[in-house]
Amino acid sequence: MGNVVIFGNQKGGVGKSTLAVLYACWLAEMRRQSVCLIDLDAQANSSKSLRSSSAIDEAVELFAGDIGAIVPARAQTIALVPGSKKLADVELVRAEVVIPPFRRNVIRLAQEFDAVVIDTPPALGLRMSAALIAGHAVARPIELEEYSIDGVADMLRTIFGVRQRYNPQLRLAAIVLNRFNPHSSRQKAAMQDLALNFREFVIPARISTRSAIPEALAAGVPVWRLPKSAARQASLEVMRVFELLQQRIDASSMPVPADEQP
């Protein structure tokens, strides 16, 4: 069964969808894996970036019942479960109605694909909870601002709570430092604070603010395929972060020791 990797943050505007798409592309192109990306955000930014990928079903259908036939997995491809505005309606339904079918459908997808990547909405609601209950590893992108760092402890409590009650395999794989400005003394101070308090979760690499990344996704390609010299440094940073992230995900996919299970 493939890993189910969640890109989640309870705050918007931190590059969550961007990194989810780039990570899916990295797995497909660099790791030669078959990948399914589920877009649970009603804004559907990931779906727009992957508009050329083949679609399986709308993401809202994952909460409604068992989805239909799944196209057999092929290496180096990305299948998309696109988001839409209809996803907002999921938040109005009882958890016991929508979460079990979502989990069953994610398990089915994980059986067909080498990896399932879930882009979550920027709020702790039913969609985020469903993703955590169905997932294996969480990557939390963070922008180095004080109010962003304040939410790290809240996200950790949420992940550990879900792990204890519903999903003993769930792990926080990494905190990903995104949109870093090396000239900002405030961000440098925030990075030191983050390393001091959450060192075991922070990836020792960062992705700087670079125009090549959104430019590439707007063109429907990952940044390493953008034919511009400005994309080279961005590509090196992104790939370094994903290599370190994958090491942690591979480690977190090992069975949970009996004494750590709820």
Summary of the structure (lengths in Angstrom):
residues: 262
radius of gyration: 17.4
end to end distance: 22.5
largest distance: 52.4
contacts: 868
relative contact order: 0.17
helix: 49%
strand: 18%
